[in-house]
C-alpha cells in the first residue's frame, strides 16, 4: 500500500491488532469488525495469515482463526449440535479351562495367559470439540468399525472437549484410531472450506442467468471455486447450472453445456466504490 508494505504484511498487522484487542480487553460494545478487501487476489494473503495463527497454537480452546471469525461474523458452531448418542457396548467373552498337577501350576499358567492378553491390549483416547457434532453417518461408521475390528469404542460427550476412547487388540486399536482421525480431519476441512467460501462471497458474487435479463447467484462453494480459478488464471472450470454441467471460460465469462448451448455468466465485486 501507500506505506510500502506487502499485502502479507498488511494482513498480518490488521489481524494482529484484532486478536490483541479481543484477547486483552473485555469487549462490551464492539460486535463486528469489517475489513474491506478491494483486490480479490489479496484474499489469499489474509487467509494464509489466519491459518498461520491457527497452526501456531492449535491447543488453545478458541484458536486465533476462531477468534477472528467471531469478530467478523459472530461466534457460531461449525455444524448443528447433535443429540447425545451411545454406541452399543461390545463384549467378546473367551473362557479358558486350565488343568494341572497342582494349584501352583494352574495359578502360574493363569498368570502367564493374563500377561499374554495384557501385552496385546491397547487403549487410546482422542479429544476434539468436533466429536460433539458427529452425526448419524459418523456414528454408523464407528459402529461398523467396532463390529469389524476387535475393539470397544466409547464416546464421552460430556467431557470438555468430548473424547473417543478406543480399547482392544493393539493393531486394531491403531487402525480404528487412524480412521477416527480421518473423520475429524474431514469435518475440519469442511468447516475450513465453508469459512473460506463465506469470506469470498463477501467480496465477489458470481451469477448465472435464469432468463434473458435475470441472474441469480451461484451457491457459495461454486462461487469460491470460480473466484479461485480466476485468481489462479485457470482458463476453464466445469460447474453445474440448473443441474447440468457447463464448462466456463474464465476469460470470456461464457459457459457451454454438452449440447453446445452457451450462456453468459457474471462476476460482480461487492465492495467497489465503497470506503
C-alpha positions in Angstrom: 0.0 0.0 0.0 1.0 3.6 0.5 3.2 2.6 3.4 5.3 0.4 1.2 4.3 -2.8 2.9 3.5 -6.0 1.1 -0.1 -7.4 1.2 1.0 -10.2 3.5 2.5 -7.7 6.0 -0.7 -5.6 5.9 -2.8 -8.7 6.5 -0.6 -9.7 9.5 -0.7 -6.3 11.0 -4.5 -5.9 10.7 -5.2 -9.4 12.2 -2.6 -8.9 14.9 -4.5 -5.8 16.0 -7.8 -7.6 16.1 -6.5 -10.6 18.0 -4.7 -8.3 20.5 -7.8 -6.3 21.2 -10.1 -9.3 21.5 -7.8 -11.2 23.8 -6.8 -8.5 26.2 -9.9 -6.4 26.7 -13.4 -7.1 27.8 -15.4 -6.2 24.7 -18.8 -4.6 25.7 -20.0 -2.7 22.7 -18.0 -3.7 19.6 -19.8 -6.6 17.9 -18.4 -6.8 14.4 -15.2 -5.8 12.6 -15.4 -5.4 8.8 -12.3 -5.4 6.6 -12.9 -4.4 3.0 -10.5 -6.0 0.6 -10.7 -4.2 -2.7 -8.3 -6.6 -4.6 -9.5 -10.2 -4.5 -6.0 -11.5 -5.1 -5.2 -10.2 -1.6 -7.8 -12.6 -0.2 -5.1 -15.3 -0.2 -2.8 -13.2 2.0 -5.5 -12.7 4.6 -6.4 -16.4 4.5 -2.8 -17.5 4.9 -2.4 -15.1 7.8 -5.4 -16.6 9.6 -4.1 -20.2 9.0 -0.7 -19.3 10.3 -2.1 -18.2 13.6 -4.2 -21.3 13.9 -1.2 -23.6 13.4 0.9 -21.6 15.9 -1.3 -22.6 18.8 -3.6 -25.5 18.0 -4.1 -26.4 21.7 -5.9 -23.2 22.5 -9.6 -23.6 23.1 -10.5 -20.8 20.8 -7.9 -20.7 18.1 -6.7 -17.4 16.5 -8.9 -18.2 13.5 -11.9 -18.9 15.6 -11.4 -15.6 17.4 -11.1 -13.6 14.2 -14.2 -15.4 12.8 -16.2 -14.4 15.8 -15.5 -10.7 15.3 -16.2 -10.8 11.6 -19.5 -12.8 11.6 -20.3 -13.5 15.2 -19.4 -16.7 17.0 -21.3 -19.8 15.8 -20.8 -23.5 16.0 -19.5 -25.3 12.9 -22.4 -27.6 12.5 -25.8 -28.2 14.1 -25.4 -29.7 17.6 -26.4 -33.3 17.7 -28.2 -35.1 20.5 -26.1 -37.5 22.6 -25.6 -40.9 21.1 -24.4 -44.2 22.6 -22.6 -46.9 20.8 -23.7 -50.4 21.6 -21.3 -52.0 24.1 -19.2 -54.8 22.7 -18.4 -57.7 24.9 -16.4 -60.7 23.5 -16.0 -63.4 26.1 -13.5 -66.2 26.0 -13.3 -69.0 28.5 -10.1 -70.8 29.5 -10.2 -74.1 31.4 -6.9 -74.9 33.0 -6.0 -78.3 34.4 -2.7 -79.1 36.1 -0.9 -81.4 38.5 -1.1 -78.8 41.3 -2.8 -75.5 42.2 0.6 -73.8 41.9 0.9 -74.9 38.2 -2.6 -73.8 37.5 -2.0 -70.4 39.0 1.2 -70.0 37.1 -0.5 -70.9 33.8 -3.3 -68.4 34.6 -0.8 -65.7 35.3 1.0 -66.4 32.0 -2.2 -66.3 30.0 -3.2 -63.0 31.6 0.2 -61.5 30.8 -0.1 -62.5 27.2 -3.6 -60.9 26.9 -2.5 -57.7 28.6 0.5 -57.4 26.2 -1.9 -57.4 23.3 -4.2 -54.9 24.7 -4.1 -51.1 24.0 -6.2 -48.1 24.9 -6.0 -44.8 23.1 -8.1 -41.7 23.6 -8.6 -38.7 21.3 -10.2 -35.4 22.1 -11.7 -32.8 19.8 -14.6 -30.3 20.1 -15.9 -31.6 16.7 -16.7 -35.0 18.2 -19.7 -33.4 19.8 -21.1 -32.8 16.3 -20.7 -36.3 14.9 -23.9 -37.1 13.0 -25.6 -40.3 12.2 -23.1 -41.0 9.4 -20.1 -40.8 11.6 -21.8 -42.8 14.4 -22.7 -45.6 11.9 -19.1 -45.6 10.7 -17.9 -46.0 14.3 -20.4 -48.8 15.0 -19.2 -50.6 11.8 -15.6 -50.3 12.9 -16.5 -51.7 16.3 -18.2 -54.7 14.6 -15.4 -55.5 12.2 -12.5 -55.0 14.5 -11.6 -56.4 17.9 -12.1 -53.1 19.7 -14.5 -51.3 22.0 -15.3 -47.6 21.2 -16.7 -45.3 23.9 -18.0 -41.8 23.2 -17.5 -39.4 26.1 -19.7 -36.4 25.0 -20.0 -35.0 28.5 -16.2 -34.2 28.7 -14.8 -30.9 27.6 -13.6 -31.3 24.9 -15.5 -34.5 24.0 -13.5 -37.7 23.8 -13.4 -41.0 22.0 -11.8 -43.9 23.8 -10.7 -47.0 21.8 -9.6 -50.2 23.5 -8.8 -53.7 22.3 -6.2 -55.6 20.3 -3.2 -53.3 19.6 -3.2 -53.5 15.8 -7.0 -53.0 15.6 -6.9 -50.1 18.0 -4.2 -48.4 15.9 -6.3 -48.9 12.7 -9.5 -47.6 14.3 -7.7 -44.6 15.8 -6.4 -43.5 12.4 -9.9 -43.9 10.9 -11.3 -41.6 13.7 -8.6 -39.1 13.0 -9.7 -39.1 9.3 -13.3 -38.4 10.3 -12.3 -35.5 12.4 -10.0 -34.0 9.8 -12.7 -34.3 7.1 -15.0 -32.3 9.4 -12.3 -29.7 9.9 -11.6 -29.5 6.2 -15.4 -29.0 5.5 -15.6 -26.2 8.2 -12.5 -24.5 6.7 -13.9 -24.7 3.2 -17.2 -23.2 4.3 -15.4 -20.4 6.1 -13.3 -19.6 3.0 -16.4 -19.7 0.8 -18.2 -17.3 3.1 -15.2 -14.9 3.0 -15.1 -15.0 -0.8 -18.8 -14.4 -1.0 -18.5 -11.2 1.0 -16.0 -9.9 -1.7 -17.5 -11.0 -5.0 -20.6 -12.7 -6.4 -20.7 -14.9 -9.5 -24.1 -15.2 -11.2 -25.8 -17.3 -13.9 -28.9 -16.4 -15.9 -32.4 -17.8 -15.3 -33.9 -15.6 -18.0 -32.7 -13.1 -20.6 -32.4 -10.2 -18.1 -32.4 -12.0 -14.7 -29.4 -13.5 -12.9 -29.1 -15.4 -9.7 -26.0 -16.1 -7.6 -24.2 -19.5 -7.6 -24.0 -21.3 -4.3 -21.2 -20.2 -2.1 -18.9 -23.2 -2.8 -19.2 -22.8 -6.6 -18.7 -19.0 -6.1 -15.4 -19.7 -4.3 -14.3 -22.2 -6.9 -14.9 -19.7 -9.7 -13.1 -16.9 -8.0 -10.1 -19.1 -7.0 -9.9 -20.3 -10.6 -9.9 -16.7 -11.9 -7.2 -15.7 -9.4 -5.1 -18.7 -10.4 -5.6 -17.8 -14.1 -7.2 -21.2 -14.8 -8.7 -21.0 -18.3 -11.7 -23.2 -17.8 -13.8 -24.7 -14.9 -16.8 -27.0 -15.0 -19.7 -26.0 -12.8 -23.4 -27.0 -12.5 -26.1 -24.7 -13.7 -29.7 -25.9 -13.2 -28.4 -29.4 -12.6 -26.4 -29.6 -15.9 -22.6 -29.4 -16.4 -21.3 -26.3 -18.0 -17.7 -25.5 -19.0 -16.9 -21.9 -18.0 -14.4 -19.9 -20.0 -12.9 -17.7 -17.3 -11.7 -15.1 -19.8 -14.9 -14.6 -21.8 -17.3 -15.5 -18.9 -19.2 -17.8 -21.2 -20.4 -21.2 -20.2 -21.2 -24.1 -22.6 -23.0 -27.3 -21.9 -22.6 -30.7 -23.6 -25.2 -29.9 -26.3 -23.4 -26.7 -27.3 -25.8 -24.3 -25.5 -24.0 -21.1 -24.4 -24.9 -18.7 -21.6 -23.1 -15.7 -20.2 -22.3 -15.5 -16.5 -21.4 -12.5 -14.4 -18.8 -11.6 -11.8 -19.9 -8.8 -9.5 -17.4 -7.4 -7.0 -19.4 -6.3 -3.9 -17.1 -3.5 -2.5 -16.2 -1.5 -5.5 -16.7 2.2 -4.8 -17.1 1.7 -1.1 -14.8 3.2 1.6 
